[in-house]
């Protein structure tokens, strides 16, 4: 990290991930060009989970090259009259893998739903019964994580 004065500890970076609205996943296309896409994510320990369709550019990239980078931005503020941005952020480098077992898929989807739609959990089991077979669930192991803050 170039700006060591803005570097924050691991628990700070994890808190940014846990509070952010979404993360942006960066992958690499077959021709070497970058591809990134926003995701709804949830963290459990050393793992980040997200759901997806079972096909598409993101899936093609993950299946061929599982090394990824995920960026999360937390709080932001533009101070009046200053040429700067105040922010919190976290960056993760890791390896993505498809969740294979139904038990882990349901667990990850439950975590995601508890985070994003806790008011709808009464319908969770019905939704899982309808959607599980056609829903992809991926996890990213957090190999490296860094947090950064410019004064808020």
Secondary structure, DSSP 8 states (H G I E B T S, - for coil): ---GGGEE-HHHHHHHHHH-S-EEEEEE-TTS-EEEEEE--EEETTEEEEEE-SSSHHHHHHHH--EEEEEEEEEEE--TTSS--EEEEEEEEEEEEE--SHHHHHHHHHHHHHHH-GGGGGGHHHHHHHHGGG-EEEEEEEEEEEEEEE--
